[in-house]
Amino acid sequence: MDEQALLGLNPNADAVFRKRALTYFEQLKTSPDAWQVCAEALAQGLHSDDHVKFFCFQVLEHQIKFKYSSLTEVQQQLIRDTLMTWLQAQVNGRLLKGN
């Protein structure tokens, strides 16, 4: 992922960084394989910033809504596995914290 663009996701970022971040994520949405970068980032917990996670989920959502039927079965399974892995990590994290 473009780490410089990710800086623009911070609510306190200036307009130039925000614009770069939004442009970057729009490119990810339309790129045929970039959604896999977001899937990997979510599944592996590469980014702790909730804003980055939110945009990664938006990229995956776009893939599911508009391109899911054109994906291979392996790619579709990757999306399902990514979402399940992320959900399990959230549950396990809450259990460890005692919430």
Buried (B, 14 or more C-beta within 10 A) or exposed (E): BBEEBBBBBBEEBEEEBBEBBBEBBEEBBEEEEBBBBBBBBBBEEBBEEEBBBEBBBBBBEBBBEEBEEEBEEEBBEBBEEBBEBBEEBEEEEEEEEEE
